[in-house]
């Protein structure tokens, strides 16, 4: 009797395992691949634009970079930023020690004004 119950219980497990298998695995994978392609087609987020104020500590005209020291923030910091093509023309008017307001997009200065 116990042997019969054991055999019937094992047969039930085999049928349960067969029902769990998907009939067409290739078709089930296609929708997931399509979703992944849609995610990849999304454009990357645009860099955030923000304003900074600080004192120029270094100007690298050849490398098109400016280093600015910020002291009016929670913690004092020094930041080196790249300059856009439009701002490269304004480098001749700037000197180390000038106080400037700048608009930054990513790590590039898009607008710069000297504070007098």
C-alpha positions in Angstrom: 0.0 0.0 0.0 2.8 2.4 0.9 4.6 1.5 -2.3 1.5 2.3 -4.4 1.1 5.7 -2.7 4.8 6.5 -3.3 4.5 5.6 -7.0 1.4 7.7 -7.5 3.0 10.7 -5.7 6.0 10.5 -8.0 3.8 10.3 -11.1 2.0 13.4 -9.9 5.3 15.3 -9.6 6.3 14.4 -13.1 3.0 15.6 -14.6 3.3 18.9 -12.6 6.8 19.5 -14.0 5.6 19.0 -17.6 2.8 21.5 -17.2 5.2 24.2 -16.0 7.3 24.2 -19.2 6.3 26.9 -21.7 5.2 25.5 -25.1 7.0 28.1 -27.2 10.0 29.6 -25.5 11.2 31.5 -28.7 7.9 33.5 -28.9 8.0 34.3 -25.2 11.6 35.8 -25.6 10.6 38.1 -28.5 8.5 40.6 -26.5 11.3 41.1 -23.9 13.8 41.7 -26.7 11.5 44.3 -28.2 11.1 46.1 -24.9 14.9 46.2 -24.4 15.3 47.8 -27.9 12.7 50.4 -27.0 14.6 51.3 -23.8 17.9 51.7 -25.7 16.3 54.1 -28.3 15.4 56.7 -25.6 17.6 59.8 -25.7 20.0 60.4 -22.9 18.9 63.1 -20.4 20.1 66.6 -21.2 22.7 68.0 -18.7 21.3 70.2 -16.0 21.9 73.9 -16.3 22.9 75.8 -13.2 24.5 79.1 -12.1 27.7 79.5 -10.2 29.6 82.5 -8.8 33.2 82.5 -7.9 36.7 84.0 -8.2 38.9 82.9 -11.1 42.0 81.2 -9.8 43.4 79.9 -13.2 42.8 80.5 -16.9 44.0 77.9 -19.5 43.4 79.5 -22.9 45.0 76.7 -24.8 43.0 74.0 -23.0 39.9 76.2 -22.9 39.4 75.7 -19.2 38.9 78.0 -16.2 39.3 77.2 -12.6 36.9 78.9 -10.2 37.0 79.1 -6.4 33.6 79.2 -4.7 33.5 80.5 -1.2 29.8 81.5 -0.8 28.5 77.9 -0.6 28.2 75.5 2.3 31.7 74.3 1.8 34.4 76.1 -0.1 35.5 74.3 -3.3 37.5 74.8 -6.4 36.0 73.7 -9.8 37.7 73.4 -13.2 35.3 73.8 -16.1 35.5 73.7 -19.9 34.6 76.7 -22.0 32.2 76.6 -25.0 33.4 78.1 -28.3 31.4 81.3 -27.7 33.0 81.9 -24.3 36.5 81.3 -25.6 36.4 84.8 -27.1 35.8 86.4 -23.7 38.9 84.9 -22.2 41.0 87.9 -23.2 38.8 90.2 -21.0 39.3 88.1 -17.9 42.1 88.0 -15.3 42.9 85.8 -12.3 41.1 87.2 -9.3 38.0 88.5 -11.2 34.7 87.7 -9.6 32.4 86.1 -12.2 28.8 84.7 -12.6 28.7 81.7 -14.9 26.0 79.4 -16.3 27.1 75.8 -16.6 25.6 72.9 -18.6 27.2 69.6 -17.6 30.9 70.7 -17.1 30.9 73.4 -19.8 30.5 77.1 -19.3 27.7 78.4 -21.6 27.5 82.0 -20.3 30.0 84.2 -18.3 29.6 87.7 -16.9 32.2 89.6 -14.9 30.9 91.1 -11.7 32.3 94.6 -11.0 
